[in-house]
Amino acid sequence: MKINDNIEIKKGDCTKLLEGLEDNSVNAIVTDPPYLIKYSSRYRKNKNNKFCKQIKNDDINKIENKQLIKKSLKEMFRVLKNNSAMYLFCDFKNIDFFKKEILSAGFKIKNFIIWVKNNRTAGDLTASFGHQYEILILCNKGRKEINGTRLSDVWSFKRVPSCNLVHQNQKPIDLLERCLEKHTNKNDLILDPFMGSASTGLACLNTGRKFIGFEIDDEYFNISKTRLKEAVKDKQEELFDIGA
């Protein structure tokens, strides 16, 4: 489904949809795959006050979910252009698995970026410290130089407020925009094979990049479609107001 000339989204299994992309056809990948931690939350709610549901393919104990990550990483390496970058979010509990599969697919790991959030999760209140970060793995196919100023590998961005959530693992758009600005240029094609609620697509729209995203979940695909259509409409109205 084309949202406009620069944004396309497709519903289905990303491993199958990735097979439809040509070798070396995308300029960068920014994605947030299932963490394989069987995540679900009864407390973080979306704007419609519905409890967040469990994410599909998120149980590491199921062999097919591990295979999903393995196969998708190999396909992502194939479709990514040489000397390009991939950003991939993961949880500390399964970082060894993701590191192994990323390297096995052919990528080079350049950084484990620590995203420091503005507050911490509850978790085990008496036996663990409050968890306040996520890991963002910067990978290269070949060697991709950073645009502009070299930053540290500790980034501070506020979480999406619970009242604004439409996906339980929704990432802040300004964080995704930084990824794009550091490793892509305007009109580059960005891939997110685990699209979720299309936050990467919105970051692409804001920064003048092209976007293709895949999502297997019907509900999240429809949320993505709505968010992107509304954002495109808002952009068009902004341009009209400026030109008026």
KEDOVO-99719 format. One record per residue (C-alpha): chain; x, y, z. Coordinates in nm, 4 decimals. Example, Ala and Ser with C-alpha at 12.3 -4.5 7.8 and 13.67 -1.06 7.14 Angstrom:
BEGIN
<pt><chain>A</chain><u>1.2300</u><v>-0.4500</v><w>0.7800</w></pt>
<pt><chain>A</chain><u>1.3670</u><v>-0.1060</v><w>0.7140</w></pt>
***
This chain:
BEGIN
<pt><chain>A</chain><u>0.0000</u><v>0.0000</v><w>0.0000</w></pt>
<pt><chain>A</chain><u>0.1392</u><v>0.3365</v><w>-0.1052</w></pt>
<pt><chain>A</chain><u>0.0702</u><v>0.6238</v><w>0.1362</w></pt>
<pt><chain>A</chain><u>0.2313</u><v>0.8674</v><w>-0.1079</w></pt>
<pt><chain>A</chain><u>0.5127</u><v>0.8565</v><w>-0.3642</w></pt>
<pt><chain>A</chain><u>0.7762</u><v>0.8156</v><w>-0.0911</w></pt>
<pt><chain>A</chain><u>0.6068</u><v>0.5927</v><w>0.1666</w></pt>
<pt><chain>A</chain><u>0.4971</u><v>0.2325</v><w>0.1164</w></pt>
<pt><chain>A</chain><u>0.3774</u><v>-0.0199</v><w>0.3736</w></pt>
<pt><chain>A</chain><u>0.2938</u><v>-0.3896</v><w>0.3402</w></pt>
<pt><chain>A</chain><u>0.1173</u><v>-0.6340</v><w>0.5719</w></pt>
<pt><chain>A</chain><u>0.2604</u><v>-0.9806</v><w>0.6186</w></pt>
<pt><chain>A</chain><u>0.5534</u><v>-1.1914</v><w>0.7342</w></pt>
<pt><chain>A</chain><u>0.8657</u><v>-0.9813</v><w>0.6853</w></pt>
<pt><chain>A</chain><u>1.0781</u><v>-1.2812</v><w>0.5876</w></pt>
<pt><chain>A</chain><u>0.8523</u><v>-1.3377</v><w>0.2873</w></pt>
<pt><chain>A</chain><u>0.8153</u><v>-0.9674</v><w>0.2051</w></pt>
<pt><chain>A</chain><u>1.1910</u><v>-0.9143</v><w>0.2242</w></pt>
<pt><chain>A</chain><u>1.2331</u><v>-1.1760</v><w>-0.0483</w></pt>
<pt><chain>A</chain><u>1.0512</u><v>-0.9371</v><w>-0.2815</w></pt>
<pt><chain>A</chain><u>1.3187</u><v>-0.6680</v><w>-0.2439</w></pt>
<pt><chain>A</chain><u>1.6197</u><v>-0.6571</v><w>-0.4738</w></pt>
<pt><chain>A</chain><u>1.9767</u><v>-0.7031</v><w>-0.3555</w></pt>
<pt><chain>A</chain><u>2.1470</u><v>-0.3815</v><w>-0.2392</w></pt>
<pt><chain>A</chain><u>1.8266</u><v>-0.1794</v><w>-0.2778</w></pt>
<pt><chain>A</chain><u>1.7858</u><v>0.0125</v><w>0.0517</w></pt>
<pt><chain>A</chain><u>2.0110</u><v>0.2826</v><w>0.1944</w></pt>
<pt><chain>A</chain><u>1.9577</u><v>0.2036</v><w>0.5626</w></pt>
<pt><chain>A</chain><u>1.7578</u><v>-0.0090</v><w>0.8042</w></pt>
<pt><chain>A</chain><u>1.6116</u><v>0.1230</v><w>1.1289</w></pt>
<pt><chain>A</chain><u>1.4109</u><v>-0.1426</v><w>1.3078</w></pt>
<pt><chain>A</chain><u>1.2763</u><v>-0.2684</v><w>1.6384</w></pt>
<pt><chain>A</chain><u>1.2256</u><v>-0.6462</v><w>1.6133</w></pt>
<pt><chain>A</chain><u>1.0604</u><v>-0.8630</v><w>1.8788</w></pt>
<pt><chain>A</chain><u>1.2989</u><v>-0.8780</v><w>2.1752</w></pt>
<pt><chain>A</chain><u>1.2173</u><v>-1.2465</v><w>2.2385</w></pt>
<pt><chain>A</chain><u>1.1328</u><v>-1.1734</v><w>2.6032</w></pt>
<pt><chain>A</chain><u>0.7594</u><v>-1.2559</v><w>2.5844</w></pt>
<pt><chain>A</chain><u>0.6841</u><v>-0.8921</v><w>2.6626</w></pt>
<pt><chain>A</chain><u>0.3385</u><v>-0.7744</v><w>2.7583</w></pt>
<pt><chain>A</chain><u>0.2184</u><v>-0.4955</v><w>2.9835</w></pt>
<pt><chain>A</chain><u>-0.0956</u><v>-0.4412</v><w>3.1828</w></pt>
<pt><chain>A</chain><u>0.0078</u><v>-0.0918</v><w>3.2836</w></pt>
<pt><chain>A</chain><u>0.1240</u><v>0.1009</v><w>2.9783</w></pt>
<pt><chain>A</chain><u>-0.1914</u><v>0.1923</v><w>2.7882</w></pt>
<pt><chain>A</chain><u>-0.2538</u><v>0.3421</v><w>2.4483</w></pt>
<pt><chain>A</chain><u>-0.4531</u><v>0.6565</v><w>2.3791</w></pt>
<pt><chain>A</chain><u>-0.7742</u><v>0.4519</v><w>2.3503</w></pt>
<pt><chain>A</chain><u>-0.7213</u><v>0.3160</v><w>2.7039</w></pt>
<pt><chain>A</chain><u>-0.6888</u><v>-0.0412</v><w>2.5803</w></pt>
<pt><chain>A</chain><u>-0.4394</u><v>-0.2612</v><w>2.7569</w></pt>
<pt><chain>A</chain><u>-0.1354</u><v>-0.3327</v><w>2.5429</w></pt>
<pt><chain>A</chain><u>-0.1307</u><v>-0.6862</v><w>2.4096</w></pt>
<pt><chain>A</chain><u>0.1534</u><v>-0.9318</v><w>2.3818</w></pt>
<pt><chain>A</chain><u>0.3761</u><v>-0.8827</v><w>2.0785</w></pt>
<pt><chain>A</chain><u>0.3724</u><v>-1.1520</v><w>1.8113</w></pt>
<pt><chain>A</chain><u>0.6790</u><v>-1.3770</v><w>1.7735</w></pt>
<pt><chain>A</chain><u>0.8249</u><v>-1.2540</v><w>2.1054</w></pt>
<pt><chain>A</chain><u>0.8979</u><v>-1.5800</v><w>2.2911</w></pt>
<pt><chain>A</chain><u>1.2608</u><v>-1.6972</v><w>2.2663</w></pt>
<pt><chain>A</chain><u>1.1577</u><v>-2.0470</v><w>2.3781</w></pt>
<pt><chain>A</chain><u>0.9805</u><v>-2.1010</v><w>2.0453</w></pt>
<pt><chain>A</chain><u>1.2229</u><v>-2.2170</v><w>1.7772</w></pt>
<pt><chain>A</chain><u>1.0241</u><v>-2.0495</v><w>1.4995</w></pt>
<pt><chain>A</chain><u>1.0751</u><v>-1.7075</v><w>1.6616</w></pt>
<pt><chain>A</chain><u>1.4520</u><v>-1.7530</v><w>1.6691</w></pt>
<pt><chain>A</chain><u>1.4370</u><v>-1.8618</v><w>1.3063</w></pt>
<pt><chain>A</chain><u>1.2381</u><v>-1.5477</v><w>1.2227</w></pt>
<pt><chain>A</chain><u>1.5181</u><v>-1.3276</v><w>1.3563</w></pt>
<pt><chain>A</chain><u>1.7910</u><v>-1.5341</v><w>1.1884</w></pt>
<pt><chain>A</chain><u>1.6244</u><v>-1.5363</v><w>0.8477</w></pt>
<pt><chain>A</chain><u>1.5200</u><v>-1.1713</v><w>0.8582</w></pt>
<pt><chain>A</chain><u>1.8737</u><v>-1.0585</v><w>0.9471</w></pt>
<pt><chain>A</chain><u>2.0180</u><v>-1.2500</v><w>0.6522</w></pt>
<pt><chain>A</chain><u>1.7590</u><v>-1.0945</v><w>0.4233</w></pt>
<pt><chain>A</chain><u>1.8234</u><v>-0.7477</v><w>0.5669</w></pt>
<pt><chain>A</chain><u>2.1935</u><v>-0.7877</v><w>0.4943</w></pt>
<pt><chain>A</chain><u>2.1138</u><v>-0.8896</v><w>0.1369</w></pt>
<pt><chain>A</chain><u>1.8855</u><v>-0.5944</v><w>0.0593</w></pt>
<pt><chain>A</chain><u>2.1009</u><v>-0.3308</v><w>0.2312</w></pt>
<pt><chain>A</chain><u>2.3406</u><v>-0.1457</v><w>0.0037</w></pt>
<pt><chain>A</chain><u>2.7141</u><v>-0.1850</v><w>0.0531</w></pt>
<pt><chain>A</chain><u>2.8739</u><v>0.0663</v><w>0.2908</w></pt>
<pt><chain>A</chain><u>2.5442</u><v>0.1342</v><w>0.4670</w></pt>
<pt><chain>A</chain><u>2.4130</u><v>0.1180</v><w>0.8237</w></pt>
<pt><chain>A</chain><u>2.1503</u><v>-0.0643</v><w>1.0242</w></pt>
<pt><chain>A</chain><u>2.0138</u><v>0.0398</v><w>1.3638</w></pt>
<pt><chain>A</chain><u>1.8476</u><v>-0.2403</v><w>1.5610</w></pt>
<pt><chain>A</chain><u>1.6905</u><v>-0.2170</v><w>1.9074</w></pt>
<pt><chain>A</chain><u>1.7220</u><v>-0.5121</v><w>2.1445</w></pt>
<pt><chain>A</chain><u>1.6847</u><v>-0.6028</v><w>2.5115</w></pt>
<pt><chain>A</chain><u>1.9835</u><v>-0.6752</v><w>2.7360</w></pt>
<pt><chain>A</chain><u>1.8416</u><v>-1.0169</v><w>2.8278</w></pt>
<pt><chain>A</chain><u>1.8952</u><v>-1.1524</v><w>2.4756</w></pt>
<pt><chain>A</chain><u>2.1832</u><v>-0.9375</v><w>2.3537</w></pt>
<pt><chain>A</chain><u>2.4107</u><v>-1.2420</v><w>2.3124</w></pt>
<pt><chain>A</chain><u>2.1615</u><v>-1.4057</v><w>2.0763</w></pt>
<pt><chain>A</chain><u>2.1171</u><v>-1.0892</v><w>1.8685</w></pt>
<pt><chain>A</chain><u>2.4924</u><v>-1.0222</v><w>1.8555</w></pt>
<pt><chain>A</chain><u>2.5608</u><v>-1.3769</v><w>1.7338</w></pt>
<pt><chain>A</chain><u>2.2942</u><v>-1.3635</v><w>1.4625</w></pt>
<pt><chain>A</chain><u>2.3872</u><v>-1.0117</v><w>1.3468</w></pt>
<pt><chain>A</chain><u>2.7484</u><v>-1.1193</v><w>1.2957</w></pt>
<pt><chain>A</chain><u>2.6416</u><v>-1.4476</v><w>1.1366</w></pt>
<pt><chain>A</chain><u>2.4336</u><v>-1.2545</v><w>0.8819</w></pt>
<pt><chain>A</chain><u>2.7456</u><v>-1.0640</v><w>0.7727</w></pt>
<pt><chain>A</chain><u>2.7122</u><v>-0.7320</v><w>0.9555</w></pt>
<pt><chain>A</chain><u>2.9865</u><v>-0.5588</v><w>1.1520</w></pt>
<pt><chain>A</chain><u>2.8816</u><v>-0.4243</v><w>1.4914</w></pt>
<pt><chain>A</chain><u>3.0097</u><v>-0.0683</v><w>1.5411</w></pt>
<pt><chain>A</chain><u>2.8394</u><v>0.0332</v><w>1.8669</w></pt>
<pt><chain>A</chain><u>2.6059</u><v>-0.0774</v><w>2.1399</w></pt>
<pt><chain>A</chain><u>2.4303</u><v>0.2550</v><w>2.1911</w></pt>
<pt><chain>A</chain><u>2.2689</u><v>0.3034</v><w>2.5311</w></pt>
<pt><chain>A</chain><u>1.9378</u><v>0.4885</v><w>2.5098</w></pt>
<pt><chain>A</chain><u>1.8830</u><v>0.6442</v><w>2.8538</w></pt>
<pt><chain>A</chain><u>1.5154</u><v>0.7109</v><w>2.9231</w></pt>
<pt><chain>A</chain><u>1.3671</u><v>0.9815</v><w>3.1437</w></pt>
<pt><chain>A</chain><u>1.2175</u><v>0.7287</v><w>3.3871</w></pt>
<pt><chain>A</chain><u>1.2561</u><v>0.3662</v><w>3.4836</w></pt>
<pt><chain>A</chain><u>1.0350</u><v>0.0597</v><w>3.4669</w></pt>
<pt><chain>A</chain><u>0.8944</u><v>-0.1121</v><w>3.7732</w></pt>
<pt><chain>A</chain><u>1.0211</u><v>-0.4703</v><w>3.7329</w></pt>
<pt><chain>A</chain><u>1.1242</u><v>-0.6603</v><w>4.0461</w></pt>
<pt><chain>A</chain><u>1.0988</u><v>-0.3888</v><w>4.3095</w></pt>
<pt><chain>A</chain><u>1.2974</u><v>-0.5716</v><w>4.5776</w></pt>
<pt><chain>A</chain><u>1.5634</u><v>-0.7708</v><w>4.3890</w></pt>
<pt><chain>A</chain><u>1.6679</u><v>-0.5512</v><w>4.0948</w></pt>
<pt><chain>A</chain><u>1.7426</u><v>-0.1878</v><w>4.0208</w></pt>
<pt><chain>A</chain><u>1.5020</u><v>0.0131</v><w>3.8074</w></pt>
<pt><chain>A</chain><u>1.5648</u><v>-0.0529</v><w>3.4374</w></pt>
<pt><chain>A</chain><u>1.6126</u><v>0.2817</v><w>3.2581</w></pt>
<pt><chain>A</chain><u>1.7800</u><v>0.2065</v><w>2.9270</w></pt>
<pt><chain>A</chain><u>1.7497</u><v>0.0132</v><w>2.6035</w></pt>
<pt><chain>A</chain><u>2.0216</u><v>-0.1034</v><w>2.3695</w></pt>
<pt><chain>A</chain><u>2.0426</u><v>0.0190</v><w>2.0110</w></pt>
<pt><chain>A</chain><u>2.2922</u><v>-0.1747</v><w>1.8015</w></pt>
<pt><chain>A</chain><u>2.4637</u><v>0.0169</v><w>1.5211</w></pt>
<pt><chain>A</chain><u>2.5756</u><v>-0.2188</v><w>1.2445</w></pt>
<pt><chain>A</chain><u>2.7521</u><v>-0.1683</v><w>0.9144</w></pt>
<pt><chain>A</chain><u>2.7491</u><v>-0.3589</v><w>0.5873</w></pt>
<pt><chain>A</chain><u>3.0964</u><v>-0.2629</v><w>0.4763</w></pt>
<pt><chain>A</chain><u>3.1845</u><v>0.0737</v><w>0.6309</w></pt>
<pt><chain>A</chain><u>2.9483</u><v>0.3704</v><w>0.6608</w></pt>
<pt><chain>A</chain><u>3.0855</u><v>0.7004</v><w>0.7889</w></pt>
<pt><chain>A</chain><u>2.8839</u><v>0.9105</v><w>1.0329</w></pt>
<pt><chain>A</chain><u>2.7297</u><v>1.2357</v><w>0.9143</w></pt>
<pt><chain>A</chain><u>2.8326</u><v>1.5467</v><w>1.1061</w></pt>
<pt><chain>A</chain><u>2.9576</u><v>1.5528</v><w>1.4639</w></pt>
<pt><chain>A</chain><u>3.0781</u><v>1.2310</v><w>1.6256</w></pt>
<pt><chain>A</chain><u>2.8597</u><v>1.1615</v><w>1.9300</w></pt>
<pt><chain>A</chain><u>2.9063</u><v>0.9427</v><w>2.2349</w></pt>
<pt><chain>A</chain><u>2.7319</u><v>0.6062</v><w>2.2501</w></pt>
<pt><chain>A</chain><u>2.5023</u><v>0.7182</v><w>2.5337</w></pt>
<pt><chain>A</chain><u>2.1891</u><v>0.8954</v><w>2.4090</w></pt>
<pt><chain>A</chain><u>1.9229</u><v>1.0552</v><w>2.6282</w></pt>
<pt><chain>A</chain><u>1.5685</u><v>1.0752</v><w>2.4915</w></pt>
<pt><chain>A</chain><u>1.2368</u><v>1.0828</v><w>2.6730</w></pt>
<pt><chain>A</chain><u>1.0060</u><v>0.7846</v><w>2.6389</w></pt>
<pt><chain>A</chain><u>0.6751</u><v>0.8275</v><w>2.4609</w></pt>
<pt><chain>A</chain><u>0.4246</u><v>0.9241</v><w>2.7353</w></pt>
<pt><chain>A</chain><u>0.1868</u><v>0.6416</v><w>2.8240</w></pt>
<pt><chain>A</chain><u>-0.1127</u><v>0.8555</v><w>2.7274</w></pt>
<pt><chain>A</chain><u>0.0237</u><v>0.8802</v><w>2.3705</w></pt>
<pt><chain>A</chain><u>0.1178</u><v>0.5154</v><w>2.3205</w></pt>
<pt><chain>A</chain><u>-0.0334</u><v>0.3196</v><w>2.0347</w></pt>
<pt><chain>A</chain><u>0.2253</u><v>0.0391</v><w>2.0670</w></pt>
<pt><chain>A</chain><u>0.3739</u><v>-0.0895</v><w>2.3921</w></pt>
<pt><chain>A</chain><u>0.7326</u><v>-0.0632</v><w>2.2656</w></pt>
<pt><chain>A</chain><u>0.6846</u><v>0.2603</v><w>2.0730</w></pt>
<pt><chain>A</chain><u>1.0068</u><v>0.4527</v><w>2.0174</w></pt>
<pt><chain>A</chain><u>1.0353</u><v>0.8341</v><w>2.0313</w></pt>
<pt><chain>A</chain><u>1.0430</u><v>0.9885</v><w>1.6859</w></pt>
<pt><chain>A</chain><u>1.3263</u><v>1.2283</v><w>1.7735</w></pt>
<pt><chain>A</chain><u>1.5475</u><v>0.9298</v><w>1.8599</w></pt>
<pt><chain>A</chain><u>1.4725</u><v>0.7689</v><w>1.5240</w></pt>
<pt><chain>A</chain><u>1.5363</u><v>1.1003</v><w>1.3476</w></pt>
<pt><chain>A</chain><u>1.8849</u><v>1.1087</v><w>1.4983</w></pt>
<pt><chain>A</chain><u>1.9568</u><v>0.7636</v><w>1.3530</w></pt>
<pt><chain>A</chain><u>1.8472</u><v>0.8840</v><w>1.0099</w></pt>
<pt><chain>A</chain><u>2.0411</u><v>1.2089</v><w>1.0285</w></pt>
<pt><chain>A</chain><u>2.3634</u><v>1.0351</v><w>1.1322</w></pt>
<pt><chain>A</chain><u>2.3680</u><v>0.7663</v><w>0.8626</w></pt>
<pt><chain>A</chain><u>2.1410</u><v>0.8680</v><w>0.5736</w></pt>
<pt><chain>A</chain><u>2.0701</u><v>1.1573</v><w>0.3400</w></pt>
<pt><chain>A</chain><u>1.7533</u><v>1.3150</v><w>0.2043</w></pt>
<pt><chain>A</chain><u>1.5662</u><v>1.0946</v><w>-0.0460</w></pt>
<pt><chain>A</chain><u>1.7424</u><v>0.7793</v><w>0.0776</w></pt>
<pt><chain>A</chain><u>1.5222</u><v>0.4698</v><w>0.1057</w></pt>
<pt><chain>A</chain><u>1.4845</u><v>0.3418</v><w>0.4622</w></pt>
<pt><chain>A</chain><u>1.3544</u><v>-0.0050</v><w>0.5502</w></pt>
<pt><chain>A</chain><u>1.1792</u><v>-0.1149</v><w>0.8696</w></pt>
<pt><chain>A</chain><u>1.0758</u><v>-0.4818</v><w>0.8412</w></pt>
<pt><chain>A</chain><u>0.9251</u><v>-0.4799</v><w>1.1938</w></pt>
<pt><chain>A</chain><u>0.7254</u><v>-0.1599</v><w>1.1513</w></pt>
<pt><chain>A</chain><u>0.5013</u><v>-0.1718</v><w>1.4599</w></pt>
<pt><chain>A</chain><u>0.3197</u><v>0.1617</v><w>1.4681</w></pt>
<pt><chain>A</chain><u>0.5321</u><v>0.3201</v><w>1.1896</w></pt>
<pt><chain>A</chain><u>0.7377</u><v>0.5563</v><w>1.4046</w></pt>
<pt><chain>A</chain><u>1.0353</u><v>0.5033</v><w>1.1715</w></pt>
<pt><chain>A</chain><u>0.8102</u><v>0.5982</v><w>0.8805</w></pt>
<pt><chain>A</chain><u>0.7079</u><v>0.9189</v><w>1.0568</w></pt>
<pt><chain>A</chain><u>1.0734</u><v>1.0007</v><w>1.1225</w></pt>
<pt><chain>A</chain><u>1.1413</u><v>0.9487</v><w>0.7509</w></pt>
<pt><chain>A</chain><u>0.8556</u><v>1.1800</v><w>0.6584</w></pt>
<pt><chain>A</chain><u>0.9884</u><v>1.4482</v><w>0.8940</w></pt>
<pt><chain>A</chain><u>1.3425</u><v>1.4275</v><w>0.7558</w></pt>
<pt><chain>A</chain><u>1.2718</u><v>1.3886</v><w>0.3845</w></pt>
<pt><chain>A</chain><u>1.3587</u><v>1.0199</v><w>0.3507</w></pt>
<pt><chain>A</chain><u>1.1705</u><v>0.7502</v><w>0.1593</w></pt>
<pt><chain>A</chain><u>1.0271</u><v>0.4615</v><w>0.3587</w></pt>
<pt><chain>A</chain><u>0.9174</u><v>0.1023</v><w>0.3171</w></pt>
<pt><chain>A</chain><u>0.7770</u><v>-0.0850</v><w>0.6160</w></pt>
<pt><chain>A</chain><u>0.6393</u><v>-0.4326</v><w>0.6881</w></pt>
<pt><chain>A</chain><u>0.4063</u><v>-0.5392</v><w>0.9707</w></pt>
<pt><chain>A</chain><u>0.2474</u><v>-0.8778</v><w>1.0383</w></pt>
<pt><chain>A</chain><u>-0.0088</u><v>-0.7690</v><w>1.2992</w></pt>
<pt><chain>A</chain><u>-0.3432</u><v>-0.6516</v><w>1.1541</w></pt>
<pt><chain>A</chain><u>-0.4131</u><v>-0.4020</v><w>1.4312</w></pt>
<pt><chain>A</chain><u>-0.0716</u><v>-0.2395</v><w>1.4201</w></pt>
<pt><chain>A</chain><u>-0.0736</u><v>-0.2302</v><w>1.0416</w></pt>
<pt><chain>A</chain><u>-0.4002</u><v>-0.0350</v><w>1.0510</w></pt>
<pt><chain>A</chain><u>-0.2604</u><v>0.1963</v><w>1.3184</w></pt>
<pt><chain>A</chain><u>0.0462</u><v>0.2557</v><w>1.0992</w></pt>
<pt><chain>A</chain><u>-0.1687</u><v>0.3304</v><w>0.7970</w></pt>
<pt><chain>A</chain><u>-0.3747</u><v>0.5840</v><w>0.9925</w></pt>
<pt><chain>A</chain><u>-0.0737</u><v>0.7544</v><w>1.1521</w></pt>
<pt><chain>A</chain><u>0.1102</u><v>0.7888</v><w>0.8218</w></pt>
<pt><chain>A</chain><u>-0.1933</u><v>0.9138</v><w>0.6297</w></pt>
<pt><chain>A</chain><u>-0.2651</u><v>1.1742</v><w>0.8965</w></pt>
<pt><chain>A</chain><u>0.0990</u><v>1.2852</v><w>0.9044</w></pt>
<pt><chain>A</chain><u>0.1129</u><v>1.3188</v><w>0.5243</w></pt>
<pt><chain>A</chain><u>-0.2075</u><v>1.5232</v><w>0.5307</w></pt>
<pt><chain>A</chain><u>-0.0659</u><v>1.7496</v><w>0.8023</w></pt>
<pt><chain>A</chain><u>0.2517</u><v>1.8024</v><w>0.5987</w></pt>
<pt><chain>A</chain><u>0.0508</u><v>1.8950</v><w>0.2916</w></pt>
<pt><chain>A</chain><u>-0.1538</u><v>2.1442</v><w>0.4916</w></pt>
<pt><chain>A</chain><u>0.1666</u><v>2.2964</v><w>0.6330</w></pt>
<pt><chain>A</chain><u>0.3063</u><v>2.3438</v><w>0.2831</w></pt>
<pt><chain>A</chain><u>-0.0217</u><v>2.4946</v><w>0.1666</w></pt>
<pt><chain>A</chain><u>-0.0211</u><v>2.7403</v><w>0.4582</w></pt>
<pt><chain>A</chain><u>0.3391</u><v>2.8407</v><w>0.3852</w></pt>
<pt><chain>A</chain><u>0.2622</u><v>2.8964</v><w>0.0177</w></pt>
<pt><chain>A</chain><u>-0.0607</u><v>3.0840</v><w>0.0827</w></pt>
***
